[in-house]
């Protein structure tokens, strides 16, 4: 029975080593792509800083606001048509 447990332990250790080797190979193969991605990120940050510098320097101050009084629309006094007709009838009687 002890041989089976020793064999199982060796298989598990071997699987762990193979997994570690696969991770190392994958990282090593992708290292140029990761470097390229980091360089692109730095370039984008430099572009952002440049654009901020350009837009910040060309900002023209806004003209001062003038106080404007609201214009009130004229109010018309119009008598209702029914009231004027009733008054005419009273005057005629």
C-alpha positions in Angstrom: 0.0 0.0 0.0 2.8 2.3 0.7 4.1 2.0 -2.9 0.7 3.3 -4.2 0.8 6.4 -2.0 4.5 7.0 -3.0 3.6 6.7 -6.7 0.6 9.0 -6.2 2.8 11.6 -4.5 5.3 11.4 -7.3 2.6 11.8 -10.0 1.2 14.8 -8.1 4.6 16.4 -7.8 5.3 15.8 -11.5 2.0 17.3 -12.5 2.9 20.4 -10.4 6.3 20.7 -12.0 4.7 20.4 -15.5 2.1 23.1 -14.6 4.9 25.4 -13.4 6.9 24.8 -16.6 3.8 25.5 -18.7 3.3 28.8 -16.9 7.0 29.8 -17.3 6.9 29.0 -21.0 3.7 31.0 -21.5 5.0 34.0 -19.6 8.3 33.9 -21.5 6.5 33.6 -24.9 4.2 36.5 -24.1 6.9 38.8 -22.6 7.4 40.8 -25.9 3.7 41.4 -26.2 3.5 42.6 -22.6 6.5 44.9 -23.1 4.8 46.3 -26.3 1.5 46.8 -24.4 3.3 48.7 -21.6 5.1 50.9 -24.2 1.8 51.7 -25.9 0.3 52.6 -22.5 3.1 55.0 -21.8 2.7 56.5 -25.3 -1.0 57.1 -24.7 -0.3 58.7 -21.4 2.2 61.1 -23.0 -0.4 61.9 -25.7 -3.0 62.7 -23.1 -0.5 65.0 -21.3 0.3 66.7 -24.5 -3.4 67.3 -25.4 -4.1 68.6 -21.9 -1.2 71.0 -22.3 -2.4 72.2 -25.7 -6.0 72.7 -24.7 -5.1 74.4 -21.4 -2.9 77.0 -23.1 -5.5 78.0 -25.7 -8.4 78.6 -23.4 -9.8 82.2 -23.9 -11.5 83.7 -20.9 -15.2 84.2 -21.4 -16.6 87.7 -21.7 -18.1 89.1 -18.5 -21.8 88.5 -18.1 -24.1 91.5 -18.3 -27.0 92.0 -15.9 -30.1 91.7 -18.1 -33.4 92.6 -16.7 -36.3 90.4 -17.7 -38.7 92.1 -20.0 -42.2 91.9 -18.7 -44.8 91.4 -21.4 -47.6 94.1 -21.4 -50.9 93.1 -19.7 -54.0 93.9 -21.7 -57.2 94.5 -20.0 -59.9 92.8 -22.1 -63.5 92.6 -20.8 -65.3 89.4 -21.5 -67.7 89.5 -24.4 -70.6 88.2 -22.3 -70.4 90.9 -19.7 -70.4 93.7 -22.3 -73.5 92.2 -24.0 -75.3 91.9 -20.6 -74.5 95.5 -19.9 -75.9 96.6 -23.3 -79.1 94.8 -22.6 -79.5 96.5 -19.3 -78.8 99.9 -20.8 -81.4 99.3 -23.5 -84.1 98.3 -21.1 
